């Protein structure tokens, strides 16, 4: 097994030193899904929910979350994000979330993309929970990442 970068030789958690790494273009895409009934999906898509436009609010929440990732995950570096796009689209059985995050810097944006997708899903749940408490958030995962020392990666 490869050495974990956030653990030092004594086994203590540490922030990785990226000061000597070159700034390169980096991008990551993450997804998530909120499974719900057809009735709740129709309510979400209609934009007439009691709390407003579910999709628009969830997309905005995802963007805001990406920018706060280093405040939420202890060993993440604060990054100057150059682009965050979160899209919530209806799909069979619920709402699909896709988050795309870009930066030019010494470390990647995988955690920012995953945070954006996760918070968008949680926001969808929050906005629709009065209609259906049994919704399920599932399949939050990294789809792809580009740039950096480890190169490009794409899920199968």
Secondary structure, 3 states (H helix, E strand, C coil): CCCCCCECCCCCECCCCCCCCCCEEEEEEEEEEEECCHHHHHHHHHCCECCECHHHHHHHHHHHHHHCHHHHCCCCCCCCEEEEEEEEEEECCEEEEEEEEEEEECCCCHHHHHHHHHHHHHHHHHHHCCCCCCCEEEEEEEEEEECCCCCCEECC
